[in-house]
Amino acid sequence: MDSKKPLFIQIRDMYEHLIDIGALHPGDELPSVRAVGLEYNANPNTVQRAFSLMVEDGYLESIPKKGFYVKDRNQTTDYKKAYLKDTLQDLLDKGYTKQEIIKELGGDDDD
């Protein structure tokens, strides 16, 4: 794990990556908050925070007294639009210009 980032962000990023690459599928149950905490020597509140962010991001759904499950993120157009908007904003925040993004996507710059 990257010690420069807060642990809850590292945990979130790791599980989001596992979902993005298809290692975890819609409907899969994540390990318990307690189990992840033990694995990464993290306070359960830290893991809970990471998983809660993933719920907000549309990666997981929380079922009370059951656990966290991978959500089918392709089921809504709204999610796709929000994800794309967030991704593009991240690129802009990292210093890319709109023209650079369009060029890399192979599109025209008519804006």
CORQUI-V564134 format. One line per field, one symbol per residue. psi: psi as a letter, one per 40 degrees, with the letter a starting at -180 (. if undefined). Layout:
# CORQUI-V564134
psi=???
This chain:
# CORQUI-V564134
psi=ihediiddddddddddddddeedhiheihiiidddddddefihdddddddddddddeediihhhedahihigeeehdddddddddddddddddeeiidddddddeeiige.
